Amino acid sequence: DEHFPLPQSNPAGVLRYLMDEHELRQADLPEVGSQGVVSEILNGKRELNVRQVRALANRFGVSPAVFI
């Protein structure tokens, strides 16, 4: 399993990168919300809240700071 550094990006870009690395679809992130909510986050129409940031950090084993 190769690991690459996270790109310096906005929270949506980091989430998209992690989803690609783990071969996840929008519907695979119920801790964030519905597929529609994930889509809005990825498209910049909605920002991640504190609960979502914590859940994603735990899911991917990264610092919450990467989503801020």
mmCIF file of the N, C-alpha and C atoms, coordinates in Angstrom:
data_MODEL
# 
_entry.id   MODEL 
# 
loop_
_atom_site.group_PDB 
_atom_site.id 
_atom_site.type_symbol 
_atom_site.label_atom_id 
_atom_site.label_alt_id 
_atom_site.label_comp_id 
_atom_site.label_asym_id 
_atom_site.label_entity_id 
_atom_site.label_seq_id 
_atom_site.pdbx_PDB_ins_code 
_atom_site.Cartn_x 
_atom_site.Cartn_y 
_atom_site.Cartn_z 
_atom_site.occupancy 
_atom_site.B_iso_or_equiv 
_atom_site.pdbx_formal_charge 
_atom_site.auth_seq_id 
_atom_site.auth_comp_id 
_atom_site.auth_asym_id 
_atom_site.auth_atom_id 
_atom_site.pdbx_PDB_model_num 
ATOM 1   N N  . ASP A 1 1  ? 0.845   -1.178 0.000  1.00 0.00 ? 1  ASP A N  1 
ATOM 2   C CA . ASP A 1 1  ? 0.000   0.000  0.000  1.00 0.00 ? 1  ASP A CA 1 
ATOM 3   C C  . ASP A 1 1  ? 0.888   1.239  0.000  1.00 0.00 ? 1  ASP A C  1 
ATOM 4   N N  . GLU A 1 2  ? 0.850   1.996  -1.071 1.00 0.00 ? 2  GLU A N  1 
ATOM 5   C CA . GLU A 1 2  ? 1.653   3.208  -1.144 1.00 0.00 ? 2  GLU A CA 1 
ATOM 6   C C  . GLU A 1 2  ? 0.892   4.368  -0.526 1.00 0.00 ? 2  GLU A C  1 
ATOM 7   N N  . HIS A 1 3  ? 1.639   5.280  0.084  1.00 0.00 ? 3  HIS A N  1 
ATOM 8   C CA . HIS A 1 3  ? 1.028   6.471  0.670  1.00 0.00 ? 3  HIS A CA 1 
ATOM 9   C C  . HIS A 1 3  ? 1.676   7.693  0.051  1.00 0.00 ? 3  HIS A C  1 
ATOM 10  N N  . PHE A 1 4  ? 0.854   8.652  -0.269 1.00 0.00 ? 4  PHE A N  1 
ATOM 11  C CA . PHE A 1 4  ? 1.342   9.881  -0.868 1.00 0.00 ? 4  PHE A CA 1 
ATOM 12  C C  . PHE A 1 4  ? 0.923   11.044 0.016  1.00 0.00 ? 4  PHE A C  1 
ATOM 13  N N  . PRO A 1 5  ? 1.699   12.115 0.037  1.00 0.00 ? 5  PRO A N  1 
ATOM 14  C CA . PRO A 1 5  ? 1.309   13.258 0.859  1.00 0.00 ? 5  PRO A CA 1 
ATOM 15  C C  . PRO A 1 5  ? 0.007   13.866 0.354  1.00 0.00 ? 5  PRO A C  1 
ATOM 16  N N  . LEU A 1 6  ? -0.763  14.398 1.289  1.00 0.00 ? 6  LEU A N  1 
ATOM 17  C CA . LEU A 1 6  ? -2.002  15.071 0.909  1.00 0.00 ? 6  LEU A CA 1 
ATOM 18  C C  . LEU A 1 6  ? -1.666  16.334 0.132  1.00 0.00 ? 6  LEU A C  1 
ATOM 19  N N  . PRO A 1 7  ? -2.431  16.627 -0.889 1.00 0.00 ? 7  PRO A N  1 
ATOM 20  C CA . PRO A 1 7  ? -2.193  17.867 -1.626 1.00 0.00 ? 7  PRO A CA 1 
ATOM 21  C C  . PRO A 1 7  ? -2.606  19.062 -0.780 1.00 0.00 ? 7  PRO A C  1 
ATOM 22  N N  . GLN A 1 8  ? -1.925  20.163 -0.976 1.00 0.00 ? 8  GLN A N  1 
ATOM 23  C CA . GLN A 1 8  ? -2.381  21.382 -0.312 1.00 0.00 ? 8  GLN A CA 1 
ATOM 24  C C  . GLN A 1 8  ? -3.555  21.884 -1.123 1.00 0.00 ? 8  GLN A C  1 
ATOM 25  N N  . SER A 1 9  ? -4.682  21.946 -0.487 1.00 0.00 ? 9  SER A N  1 
ATOM 26  C CA . SER A 1 9  ? -5.901  22.224 -1.219 1.00 0.00 ? 9  SER A CA 1 
ATOM 27  C C  . SER A 1 9  ? -6.951  22.744 -0.260 1.00 0.00 ? 9  SER A C  1 
ATOM 28  N N  . ASN A 1 10 ? -8.131  22.988 -0.797 1.00 0.00 ? 10 ASN A N  1 
ATOM 29  C CA . ASN A 1 10 ? -9.253  23.348 0.055  1.00 0.00 ? 10 ASN A CA 1 
ATOM 30  C C  . ASN A 1 10 ? -9.841  22.065 0.636  1.00 0.00 ? 10 ASN A C  1 
ATOM 31  N N  . PRO A 1 11 ? -10.717 22.167 1.643  1.00 0.00 ? 11 PRO A N  1 
ATOM 32  C CA . PRO A 1 11 ? -11.283 20.962 2.257  1.00 0.00 ? 11 PRO A CA 1 
ATOM 33  C C  . PRO A 1 11 ? -11.957 20.026 1.254  1.00 0.00 ? 11 PRO A C  1 
ATOM 34  N N  . ALA A 1 12 ? -12.662 20.567 0.284  1.00 0.00 ? 12 ALA A N  1 
ATOM 35  C CA . ALA A 1 12 ? -13.326 19.728 -0.715 1.00 0.00 ? 12 ALA A CA 1 
ATOM 36  C C  . ALA A 1 12 ? -12.298 18.974 -1.551 1.00 0.00 ? 12 ALA A C  1 
ATOM 37  N N  . GLY A 1 13 ? -11.203 19.627 -1.894 1.00 0.00 ? 13 GLY A N  1 
ATOM 38  C CA . GLY A 1 13 ? -10.156 18.974 -2.667 1.00 0.00 ? 13 GLY A CA 1 
ATOM 39  C C  . GLY A 1 13 ? -9.483  17.853 -1.891 1.00 0.00 ? 13 GLY A C  1 
ATOM 40  N N  . VAL A 1 14 ? -9.262  18.080 -0.604 1.00 0.00 ? 14 VAL A N  1 
ATOM 41  C CA . VAL A 1 14 ? -8.672  17.044 0.245  1.00 0.00 ? 14 VAL A CA 1 
ATOM 42  C C  . VAL A 1 14 ? -9.625  15.859 0.346  1.00 0.00 ? 14 VAL A C  1 
ATOM 43  N N  . LEU A 1 15 ? -10.909 16.140 0.545  1.00 0.00 ? 15 LEU A N  1 
ATOM 44  C CA . LEU A 1 15 ? -11.893 15.062 0.632  1.00 0.00 ? 15 LEU A CA 1 
ATOM 45  C C  . LEU A 1 15 ? -11.951 14.275 -0.675 1.00 0.00 ? 15 LEU A C  1 
ATOM 46  N N  . ARG A 1 16 ? -11.957 14.977 -1.783 1.00 0.00 ? 16 ARG A N  1 
ATOM 47  C CA . ARG A 1 16 ? -11.992 14.299 -3.092 1.00 0.00 ? 16 ARG A CA 1 
ATOM 48  C C  . ARG A 1 16 ? -10.757 13.401 -3.262 1.00 0.00 ? 16 ARG A C  1 
ATOM 49  N N  . TYR A 1 17 ? -9.597  13.923 -2.894 1.00 0.00 ? 17 TYR A N  1 
ATOM 50  C CA . TYR A 1 17 ? -8.355  13.151 -2.982 1.00 0.00 ? 17 TYR A CA 1 
ATOM 51  C C  . TYR A 1 17 ? -8.435  11.880 -2.132 1.00 0.00 ? 17 TYR A C  1 
ATOM 52  N N  . LEU A 1 18 ? -8.889  12.014 -0.884 1.00 0.00 ? 18 LEU A N  1 
ATOM 53  C CA . LEU A 1 18 ? -8.984  10.855 0.005  1.00 0.00 ? 18 LEU A CA 1 
ATOM 54  C C  . LEU A 1 18 ? -10.012 9.850  -0.506 1.00 0.00 ? 18 LEU A C  1 
ATOM 55  N N  . MET A 1 19 ? -11.108 10.347 -1.041 1.00 0.00 ? 19 MET A N  1 
ATOM 56  C CA . MET A 1 19 ? -12.113 9.442  -1.610 1.00 0.00 ? 19 MET A CA 1 
ATOM 57  C C  . MET A 1 19 ? -11.518 8.664  -2.779 1.00 0.00 ? 19 MET A C  1 
ATOM 58  N N  . ASP A 1 20 ? -10.759 9.345  -3.631 1.00 0.00 ? 20 ASP A N  1 
ATOM 59  C CA . ASP A 1 20 ? -10.118 8.673  -4.771 1.00 0.00 ? 20 ASP A CA 1 
ATOM 60  C C  . ASP A 1 20 ? -9.115  7.622  -4.291 1.00 0.00 ? 20 ASP A C  1 
ATOM 61  N N  . GLU A 1 21 ? -8.306  7.984  -3.301 1.00 0.00 ? 21 GLU A N  1 
ATOM 62  C CA . GLU A 1 21 ? -7.294  7.068  -2.782 1.00 0.00 ? 21 GLU A CA 1 
ATOM 63  C C  . GLU A 1 21 ? -7.920  5.800  -2.198 1.00 0.00 ? 21 GLU A C  1 
ATOM 64  N N  . HIS A 1 22 ? -9.093  5.942  -1.604 1.00 0.00 ? 22 HIS A N  1 
ATOM 65  C CA . HIS A 1 22 ? -9.766  4.810  -0.952 1.00 0.00 ? 22 HIS A CA 1 
ATOM 66  C C  . HIS A 1 22 ? -10.877 4.218  -1.818 1.00 0.00 ? 22 HIS A C  1 
ATOM 67  N N  . GLU A 1 23 ? -10.975 4.716  -3.052 1.00 0.00 ? 23 GLU A N  1 
ATOM 68  C CA . GLU A 1 23 ? -11.980 4.236  -4.011 1.00 0.00 ? 23 GLU A CA 1 
ATOM 69  C C  . GLU A 1 23 ? -13.390 4.290  -3.426 1.00 0.00 ? 23 GLU A C  1 
ATOM 70  N N  . LEU A 1 24 ? -13.717 5.444  -2.853 1.00 0.00 ? 24 LEU A N  1 
ATOM 71  C CA . LEU A 1 24 ? -15.032 5.643  -2.246 1.00 0.00 ? 24 LEU A CA 1 
ATOM 72  C C  . LEU A 1 24 ? -15.912 6.503  -3.137 1.00 0.00 ? 24 LEU A C  1 
ATOM 73  N N  . ARG A 1 25 ? -17.208 6.248  -3.064 1.00 0.00 ? 25 ARG A N  1 
ATOM 74  C CA . ARG A 1 25 ? -18.195 7.084  -3.750 1.00 0.00 ? 25 ARG A CA 1 
ATOM 75  C C  . ARG A 1 25 ? -18.843 7.999  -2.719 1.00 0.00 ? 25 ARG A C  1 
ATOM 76  N N  . GLN A 1 26 ? -19.586 8.956  -3.196 1.00 0.00 ? 26 GLN A N  1 
ATOM 77  C CA . GLN A 1 26 ? -20.254 9.888  -2.292 1.00 0.00 ? 26 GLN A CA 1 
ATOM 78  C C  . GLN A 1 26 ? -21.153 9.156  -1.304 1.00 0.00 ? 26 GLN A C  1 
ATOM 79  N N  . ALA A 1 27 ? -21.821 8.122  -1.753 1.00 0.00 ? 27 ALA A N  1 
ATOM 80  C CA . ALA A 1 27 ? -22.738 7.370  -0.892 1.00 0.00 ? 27 ALA A CA 1 
ATOM 81  C C  . ALA A 1 27 ? -22.003 6.538  0.159  1.00 0.00 ? 27 ALA A C  1 
ATOM 82  N N  . ASP A 1 28 ? -20.680 6.423  0.045  1.00 0.00 ? 28 ASP A N  1 
ATOM 83  C CA . ASP A 1 28 ? -19.898 5.628  0.994  1.00 0.00 ? 28 ASP A CA 1 
ATOM 84  C C  . ASP A 1 28 ? -19.500 6.417  2.240  1.00 0.00 ? 28 ASP A C  1 
ATOM 85  N N  . LEU A 1 29 ? -19.984 7.636  2.375  1.00 0.00 ? 29 LEU A N  1 
ATOM 86  C CA . LEU A 1 29 ? -19.607 8.477  3.517  1.00 0.00 ? 29 LEU A CA 1 
ATOM 87  C C  . LEU A 1 29 ? -20.836 8.875  4.339  1.00 0.00 ? 29 LEU A C  1 
ATOM 88  N N  . PRO A 1 30 ? -21.535 7.906  4.924  1.00 0.00 ? 30 PRO A N  1 
ATOM 89  C CA . PRO A 1 30 ? -22.741 8.248  5.683  1.00 0.00 ? 30 PRO A CA 1 
ATOM 90  C C  . PRO A 1 30 ? -22.447 9.107  6.906  1.00 0.00 ? 30 PRO A C  1 
ATOM 91  N N  . GLU A 1 31 ? -21.194 9.075  7.401  1.00 0.00 ? 31 GLU A N  1 
ATOM 92  C CA . GLU A 1 31 ? -20.861 9.901  8.554  1.00 0.00 ? 31 GLU A CA 1 
ATOM 93  C C  . GLU A 1 31 ? -20.871 11.388 8.210  1.00 0.00 ? 31 GLU A C  1 
ATOM 94  N N  . VAL A 1 32 ? -20.805 11.706 6.937  1.00 0.00 ? 32 VAL A N  1 
ATOM 95  C CA . VAL A 1 32 ? -20.865 13.104 6.500  1.00 0.00 ? 32 VAL A CA 1 
ATOM 96  C C  . VAL A 1 32 ? -22.312 13.525 6.286  1.00 0.00 ? 32 VAL A C  1 
ATOM 97  N N  . GLY A 1 33 ? -23.095 12.613 5.743  1.00 0.00 ? 33 GLY A N  1 
ATOM 98  C CA . GLY A 1 33 ? -24.496 12.896 5.442  1.00 0.00 ? 33 GLY A CA 1 
ATOM 99  C C  . GLY A 1 33 ? -24.916 12.108 4.218  1.00 0.00 ? 33 GLY A C  1 
ATOM 100 N N  . SER A 1 34 ? -26.000 12.521 3.643  1.00 0.00 ? 34 SER A N  1 
ATOM 101 C CA . SER A 1 34 ? -26.509 11.839 2.452  1.00 0.00 ? 34 SER A CA 1 
ATOM 102 C C  . SER A 1 34 ? -25.568 12.059 1.269  1.00 0.00 ? 34 SER A C  1 
ATOM 103 N N  . GLN A 1 35 ? -25.794 11.317 0.215  1.00 0.00 ? 35 GLN A N  1 
ATOM 104 C CA . GLN A 1 35 ? -25.008 11.493 -1.007 1.00 0.00 ? 35 GLN A CA 1 
ATOM 105 C C  . GLN A 1 35 ? -25.136 12.927 -1.495 1.00 0.00 ? 35 GLN A C  1 
ATOM 106 N N  . GLY A 1 36 ? -26.312 13.515 -1.360 1.00 0.00 ? 36 GLY A N  1 
ATOM 107 C CA . GLY A 1 36 ? -26.527 14.896 -1.785 1.00 0.00 ? 36 GLY A CA 1 
ATOM 108 C C  . GLY A 1 36 ? -25.691 15.884 -0.991 1.00 0.00 ? 36 GLY A C  1 
ATOM 109 N N  . VAL A 1 37 ? -25.583 15.655 0.312  1.00 0.00 ? 37 VAL A N  1 
ATOM 110 C CA . VAL A 1 37 ? -24.765 16.528 1.162  1.00 0.00 ? 37 VAL A CA 1 
ATOM 111 C C  . VAL A 1 37 ? -23.297 16.416 0.762  1.00 0.00 ? 37 VAL A C  1 
ATOM 112 N N  . VAL A 1 38 ? -22.823 15.194 0.551  1.00 0.00 ? 38 VAL A N  1 
ATOM 113 C CA . VAL A 1 38 ? -21.427 15.000 0.134  1.00 0.00 ? 38 VAL A CA 1 
ATOM 114 C C  . VAL A 1 38 ? -21.186 15.699 -1.205 1.00 0.00 ? 38 VAL A C  1 
ATOM 115 N N  . SER A 1 39 ? -22.129 15.587 -2.121 1.00 0.00 ? 39 SER A N  1 
ATOM 116 C CA . SER A 1 39 ? -22.014 16.244 -3.421 1.00 0.00 ? 39 SER A CA 1 
ATOM 117 C C  . SER A 1 39 ? -21.903 17.758 -3.259 1.00 0.00 ? 39 SER A C  1 
ATOM 118 N N  . GLU A 1 40 ? -22.733 18.330 -2.401 1.00 0.00 ? 40 GLU A N  1 
ATOM 119 C CA . GLU A 1 40 ? -22.683 19.784 -2.175 1.00 0.00 ? 40 GLU A CA 1 
ATOM 120 C C  . GLU A 1 40 ? -21.337 20.202 -1.590 1.00 0.00 ? 40 GLU A C  1 
ATOM 121 N N  . ILE A 1 41 ? -20.792 19.395 -0.688 1.00 0.00 ? 41 ILE A N  1 
ATOM 122 C CA . ILE A 1 41 ? -19.482 19.705 -0.108 1.00 0.00 ? 41 ILE A CA 1 
ATOM 123 C C  . ILE A 1 41 ? -18.412 19.659 -1.192 1.00 0.00 ? 41 ILE A C  1 
ATOM 124 N N  . LEU A 1 42 ? -18.430 18.612 -2.000 1.00 0.00 ? 42 LEU A N  1 
ATOM 125 C CA . LEU A 1 42 ? -17.418 18.465 -3.054 1.00 0.00 ? 42 LEU A CA 1 
ATOM 126 C C  . LEU A 1 42 ? -17.520 19.561 -4.107 1.00 0.00 ? 42 LEU A C  1 
ATOM 127 N N  . ASN A 1 43 ? -18.715 20.095 -4.305 1.00 0.00 ? 43 ASN A N  1 
ATOM 128 C CA . ASN A 1 43 ? -18.919 21.147 -5.302 1.00 0.00 ? 43 ASN A CA 1 
ATOM 129 C C  . ASN A 1 43 ? -18.830 22.549 -4.719 1.00 0.00 ? 43 ASN A C  1 
ATOM 130 N N  . GLY A 1 44 ? -18.440 22.648 -3.449 1.00 0.00 ? 44 GLY A N  1 
ATOM 131 C CA . GLY A 1 44 ? -18.251 23.950 -2.826 1.00 0.00 ? 44 GLY A CA 1 
ATOM 132 C C  . GLY A 1 44 ? -19.524 24.677 -2.462 1.00 0.00 ? 44 GLY A C  1 
ATOM 133 N N  . LYS A 1 45 ? -20.642 23.986 -2.465 1.00 0.00 ? 45 LYS A N  1 
ATOM 134 C CA . LYS A 1 45 ? -21.917 24.620 -2.127 1.00 0.00 ? 45 LYS A CA 1 
ATOM 135 C C  . LYS A 1 45 ? -22.214 24.548 -0.633 1.00 0.00 ? 45 LYS A C  1 
ATOM 136 N N  . ARG A 1 46 ? -21.454 23.733 0.076  1.00 0.00 ? 46 ARG A N  1 
ATOM 137 C CA . ARG A 1 46 ? -21.659 23.552 1.508  1.00 0.00 ? 46 ARG A CA 1 
ATOM 138 C C  . ARG A 1 46 ? -20.293 23.321 2.132  1.00 0.00 ? 46 ARG A C  1 
ATOM 139 N N  . GLU A 1 47 ? -20.109 23.828 3.352  1.00 0.00 ? 47 GLU A N  1 
ATOM 140 C CA . GLU A 1 47 ? -18.848 23.625 4.061  1.00 0.00 ? 47 GLU A CA 1 
ATOM 141 C C  . GLU A 1 47 ? -18.994 22.491 5.058  1.00 0.00 ? 47 GLU A C  1 
ATOM 142 N N  . LEU A 1 48 ? -17.887 21.850 5.360  1.00 0.00 ? 48 LEU A N  1 
ATOM 143 C CA . LEU A 1 48 ? -17.878 20.811 6.386  1.00 0.00 ? 48 LEU A CA 1 
ATOM 144 C C  . LEU A 1 48 ? -18.087 21.447 7.755  1.00 0.00 ? 48 LEU A C  1 
ATOM 145 N N  . ASN A 1 49 ? -18.895 20.803 8.596  1.00 0.00 ? 49 ASN A N  1 
ATOM 146 C CA . ASN A 1 49 ? -19.042 21.291 9.964  1.00 0.00 ? 49 ASN A CA 1 
ATOM 147 C C  . ASN A 1 49 ? -18.091 20.516 10.880 1.00 0.00 ? 49 ASN A C  1 
ATOM 148 N N  . VAL A 1 50 ? -18.034 20.899 12.143 1.00 0.00 ? 50 VAL A N  1 
ATOM 149 C CA . VAL A 1 50 ? -17.085 20.300 13.084 1.00 0.00 ? 50 VAL A CA 1 
ATOM 150 C C  . VAL A 1 50 ? -17.320 18.795 13.219 1.00 0.00 ? 50 VAL A C  1 
ATOM 151 N N  . ARG A 1 51 ? -18.561 18.367 13.303 1.00 0.00 ? 51 ARG A N  1 
ATOM 152 C CA . ARG A 1 51 ? -18.879 16.941 13.436 1.00 0.00 ? 51 ARG A CA 1 
ATOM 153 C C  . ARG A 1 51 ? -18.368 16.164 12.224 1.00 0.00 ? 51 ARG A C  1 
ATOM 154 N N  . GLN A 1 52 ? -18.595 16.717 11.040 1.00 0.00 ? 52 GLN A N  1 
ATOM 155 C CA . GLN A 1 52 ? -18.159 16.050 9.811  1.00 0.00 ? 52 GLN A CA 1 
ATOM 156 C C  . GLN A 1 52 ? -16.639 15.984 9.729  1.00 0.00 ? 52 GLN A C  1 
ATOM 157 N N  . VAL A 1 53 ? -15.975 17.061 10.111 1.00 0.00 ? 53 VAL A N  1 
ATOM 158 C CA . VAL A 1 53 ? -14.509 17.092 10.092 1.00 0.00 ? 53 VAL A CA 1 
ATOM 159 C C  . VAL A 1 53 ? -13.951 16.010 11.008 1.00 0.00 ? 53 VAL A C  1 
ATOM 160 N N  . ARG A 1 54 ? -14.496 15.907 12.220 1.00 0.00 ? 54 ARG A N  1 
ATOM 161 C CA . ARG A 1 54 ? -14.024 14.877 13.162 1.00 0.00 ? 54 ARG A CA 1 
ATOM 162 C C  . ARG A 1 54 ? -14.257 13.479 12.605 1.00 0.00 ? 54 ARG A C  1 
ATOM 163 N N  . ALA A 1 55 ? -15.437 13.256 12.037 1.00 0.00 ? 55 ALA A N  1 
ATOM 164 C CA . ALA A 1 55 ? -15.769 11.938 11.498 1.00 0.00 ? 55 ALA A CA 1 
ATOM 165 C C  . ALA A 1 55 ? -14.836 11.561 10.347 1.00 0.00 ? 55 ALA A C  1 
ATOM 166 N N  . LEU A 1 56 ? -14.566 12.515 9.468  1.00 0.00 ? 56 LEU A N  1 
ATOM 167 C CA . LEU A 1 56 ? -13.679 12.239 8.332  1.00 0.00 ? 56 LEU A CA 1 
ATOM 168 C C  . LEU A 1 56 ? -12.243 12.010 8.793  1.00 0.00 ? 56 LEU A C  1 
ATOM 169 N N  . ALA A 1 57 ? -11.790 12.793 9.765  1.00 0.00 ? 57 ALA A N  1 
ATOM 170 C CA . ALA A 1 57 ? -10.435 12.612 10.293 1.00 0.00 ? 57 ALA A CA 1 
ATOM 171 C C  . ALA A 1 57 ? -10.282 11.212 10.881 1.00 0.00 ? 57 ALA A C  1 
ATOM 172 N N  . ASN A 1 58 ? -11.296 10.760 11.618 1.00 0.00 ? 58 ASN A N  1 
ATOM 173 C CA . ASN A 1 58 ? -11.254 9.409  12.184 1.00 0.00 ? 58 ASN A CA 1 
ATOM 174 C C  . ASN A 1 58 ? -11.303 8.357  11.084 1.00 0.00 ? 58 ASN A C  1 
ATOM 175 N N  . ARG A 1 59 ? -12.152 8.551  10.122 1.00 0.00 ? 59 ARG A N  1 
ATOM 176 C CA . ARG A 1 59 ? -12.317 7.566  9.040  1.00 0.00 ? 59 ARG A CA 1 
ATOM 177 C C  . ARG A 1 59 ? -11.023 7.356  8.261  1.00 0.00 ? 59 ARG A C  1 
ATOM 178 N N  . PHE A 1 60 ? -10.352 8.478  7.940  1.00 0.00 ? 60 PHE A N  1 
ATOM 179 C CA . PHE A 1 60 ? -9.165  8.399  7.093  1.00 0.00 ? 60 PHE A CA 1 
ATOM 180 C C  . PHE A 1 60 ? -7.851  8.395  7.871  1.00 0.00 ? 60 PHE A C  1 
ATOM 181 N N  . GLY A 1 61 ? -7.918  8.534  9.198  1.00 0.00 ? 61 GLY A N  1 
ATOM 182 C CA . GLY A 1 61 ? -6.702  8.523  10.000 1.00 0.00 ? 61 GLY A CA 1 
ATOM 183 C C  . GLY A 1 61 ? -5.799  9.710  9.745  1.00 0.00 ? 61 GLY A C  1 
ATOM 184 N N  . VAL A 1 62 ? -6.417  10.872 9.554  1.00 0.00 ? 62 VAL A N  1 
ATOM 185 C CA . VAL A 1 62 ? -5.651  12.098 9.309  1.00 0.00 ? 62 VAL A CA 1 
ATOM 186 C C  . VAL A 1 62 ? -6.007  13.134 10.365 1.00 0.00 ? 62 VAL A C  1 
ATOM 187 N N  . SER A 1 63 ? -5.229  14.180 10.432 1.00 0.00 ? 63 SER A N  1 
ATOM 188 C CA . SER A 1 63 ? -5.515  15.275 11.349 1.00 0.00 ? 63 SER A CA 1 
ATOM 189 C C  . SER A 1 63 ? -6.741  16.045 10.870 1.00 0.00 ? 63 SER A C  1 
ATOM 190 N N  . PRO A 1 64 ? -7.602  16.465 11.793 1.00 0.00 ? 64 PRO A N  1 
ATOM 191 C CA . PRO A 1 64 ? -8.740  17.296 11.386 1.00 0.00 ? 64 PRO A CA 1 
ATOM 192 C C  . PRO A 1 64 ? -8.301  18.570 10.659 1.00 0.00 ? 64 PRO A C  1 
ATOM 193 N N  . ALA A 1 65 ? -7.078  19.016 10.916 1.00 0.00 ? 65 ALA A N  1 
ATOM 194 C CA . ALA A 1 65 ? -6.584  20.254 10.308 1.00 0.00 ? 65 ALA A CA 1 
ATOM 195 C C  . ALA A 1 65 ? -6.554  20.191 8.784  1.00 0.00 ? 65 ALA A C  1 
ATOM 196 N N  . VAL A 1 66 ? -6.465  18.998 8.196  1.00 0.00 ? 66 VAL A N  1 
ATOM 197 C CA . VAL A 1 66 ? -6.416  18.919 6.733  1.00 0.00 ? 66 VAL A CA 1 
ATOM 198 C C  . VAL A 1 66 ? -7.735  19.340 6.097  1.00 0.00 ? 66 VAL A C  1 
ATOM 199 N N  . PHE A 1 67 ? -8.808  19.357 6.886  1.00 0.00 ? 67 PHE A N  1 
ATOM 200 C CA . PHE A 1 67 ? -10.119 19.728 6.353  1.00 0.00 ? 67 PHE A CA 1 
ATOM 201 C C  . PHE A 1 67 ? -10.494 21.172 6.671  1.00 0.00 ? 67 PHE A C  1 
ATOM 202 N N  . ILE A 1 68 ? -9.541  21.928 7.195  1.00 0.00 ? 68 ILE A N  1 
ATOM 203 C CA . ILE A 1 68 ? -9.851  23.319 7.583  1.00 0.00 ? 68 ILE A CA 1 
ATOM 204 C C  . ILE A 1 68 ? -9.126  24.280 6.665  1.00 0.00 ? 68 ILE A C  1 
# 
